[in-house]
Amino acid sequence: MKLPMYVQIWGHHILSMLIWPIGLHTNIATVFIAWFLLSEGSNIFLNCRTLLIKFNAGHGAKFAAANALFSLSFLVLRILPIPLFMAFWYGFDWSHTTWFTLAMAASSTPLPVMLNLYWFSLMRSMVSPSKKKKLKEKP
């Protein structure tokens, strides 16, 4: 069973609000949390896109610009940094942390990366040539 998108979005934000204070308090995950916060910068253009749709302006040049800026910011802020994030994660000195904070970091820091890759795959599928062809074929 596939969860509705709004459940996924609310779920990951609630988890962040519960886990990030622990990561900041223990000074373990501050670099990861900083990247996760920076990646939220792409939401500016997602919100613009959503507002255009809500106000029946989901077409034309403004909508195309919002889509392009959202896609570009998502790629730059969320996808391209993943190799750096992974290198930092694997090179991090976890020896000075407790088993609890290590378990918390090991189980929660990959989640945003996986969600970003999933959402990026959805974005790519929306603009794939086969998807465009199917949309054009509909009467």
Phi, psi and omega per residue, in radians:
M1 nan 2.256 -3.126
K2 -1.590 2.259 3.112
L3 -1.289 2.496 3.046
P4 -1.053 2.611 -3.082
M5 -1.001 -0.681 -3.107
Y6 -1.136 -0.537 3.087
V7 -1.181 -0.733 3.110
Q8 -1.098 -0.746 -3.107
I9 -1.160 -0.853 3.114
W10 -1.090 -0.738 -3.124
G11 -1.036 -0.807 -3.099
H12 -1.249 -0.509 3.079
H13 -1.283 -0.664 3.093
I14 -1.135 -0.759 3.087
L15 -1.033 -0.726 3.124
S16 -1.064 -0.756 -3.126
M17 -1.153 -0.467 3.116
L18 -1.466 -0.661 -3.006
I19 -1.567 -0.662 -3.062
W20 -1.033 -0.718 3.110
P21 -1.040 -0.614 3.097
I22 -1.161 -0.779 3.126
G23 -1.086 -0.684 3.117
L24 -1.266 -0.684 -3.132
H25 -1.130 -0.702 -3.121
T26 -1.488 -0.106 3.131
N27 1.055 0.511 -3.125
I28 -1.641 -0.789 -2.954
A29 -1.929 0.424 -3.040
T30 -1.094 -0.665 3.128
V31 -1.156 -0.738 3.131
F32 -1.135 -0.785 -3.138
I33 -1.097 -0.679 3.106
A34 -1.066 -0.748 3.115
W35 -1.150 -0.715 3.128
F36 -1.079 -0.698 3.102
L37 -1.179 -0.743 3.102
L38 -1.052 -0.682 -3.107
S39 -1.142 -0.366 3.102
E40 -1.187 -0.192 3.087
G41 -1.039 -0.455 3.110
S42 -1.208 -0.313 -3.118
N43 -1.209 -0.333 3.081
I44 -0.988 -0.836 -3.099
F45 -1.349 -0.499 3.040
L46 -1.135 -0.721 3.103
N47 -1.134 -0.704 3.071
C48 -1.048 -0.787 3.128
R49 -1.058 -0.807 -3.134
T50 -1.094 -0.744 3.122
L51 -1.121 -0.693 3.100
L52 -1.066 -0.719 3.111
I53 -1.140 -0.786 -3.119
K54 -1.082 -0.565 -3.137
F55 -1.685 0.416 3.097
N56 0.972 0.630 3.074
A57 -2.085 0.556 -3.115
G58 -1.410 0.841 3.138
H59 -2.824 2.952 3.060
G60 1.463 -2.972 -3.017
A61 -1.166 -0.721 -3.141
K62 -1.103 -0.734 3.138
F63 -1.182 -0.713 3.095
A64 -1.088 -0.710 3.107
A65 -1.140 -0.748 3.111
A66 -1.079 -0.738 3.101
N67 -1.096 -0.805 -3.116
A68 -1.124 -0.768 -3.141
L69 -1.178 -0.665 3.084
F70 -1.124 -0.822 -3.121
S71 -1.074 -0.780 -3.138
L72 -1.134 -0.807 -3.132
S73 -1.161 -0.627 3.093
F74 -1.099 -0.796 3.123
L75 -1.074 -0.848 -3.056
V76 -1.237 -0.734 -3.048
L77 -1.542 -0.464 -3.018
R78 -1.993 -0.567 -3.024
I79 -1.722 -0.897 -3.089
L80 -1.050 -0.583 3.120
P81 -1.305 -0.102 -3.061
I82 -1.005 -0.781 3.111
P83 -1.057 -0.683 3.087
L84 -1.131 -0.759 3.096
F85 -1.010 -0.818 -3.120
M86 -1.145 -0.714 3.109
A87 -1.098 -0.738 3.115
F88 -1.145 -0.722 -3.116
W89 -1.085 -0.805 -3.117
Y90 -1.296 -0.427 3.127
G91 -1.603 -0.053 -3.084
F92 -1.213 2.500 3.102
D93 -1.504 1.730 -3.115
W94 -1.525 0.008 -3.028
S95 -1.182 -0.378 -3.083
H96 -1.671 0.283 -3.130
T97 -1.979 2.809 3.096
T98 -1.416 2.910 3.125
W99 -1.094 -0.599 -3.123
F100 -1.152 -0.849 -3.123
T101 -1.219 -0.576 3.068
L102 -1.127 -0.792 3.114
A103 -1.094 -0.706 3.133
M104 -1.113 -0.812 -3.134
A105 -1.175 -0.751 -3.099
A106 -1.175 -0.523 -3.118
S107 -1.581 -0.386 -3.044
S108 -1.846 -0.547 -3.093
T109 -1.181 -0.524 3.070
P110 -1.262 -0.370 -3.072
L111 -1.014 -0.871 3.118
P112 -1.054 -0.629 3.120
V113 -1.114 -0.809 3.140
M114 -1.128 -0.711 3.104
L115 -1.119 -0.757 3.121
N116 -1.079 -0.715 3.104
L117 -1.157 -0.688 3.095
Y118 -1.103 -0.847 -3.130
W119 -1.126 -0.639 3.102
F120 -1.134 -0.674 3.102
S121 -1.129 -0.631 3.059
L122 -1.121 -0.747 3.119
M123 -1.072 -0.770 -3.139
R124 -1.114 -0.672 -3.122
S125 -1.182 -0.466 3.121
M126 -1.234 -0.454 -3.099
V127 -1.945 0.147 -3.135
S128 -1.199 2.629 -3.130
P129 -1.006 -0.662 -3.128
S130 -1.164 -0.632 3.101
K131 -1.173 -0.771 3.111
K132 -1.063 -0.708 3.140
K133 -1.107 -0.754 3.132
K134 -1.118 -0.668 3.137
L135 -1.161 -0.679 -3.135
K136 -1.214 -0.523 -3.102
E137 -1.302 -0.393 -3.124
K138 -1.205 2.348 -3.132
P139 -1.264 nan nan
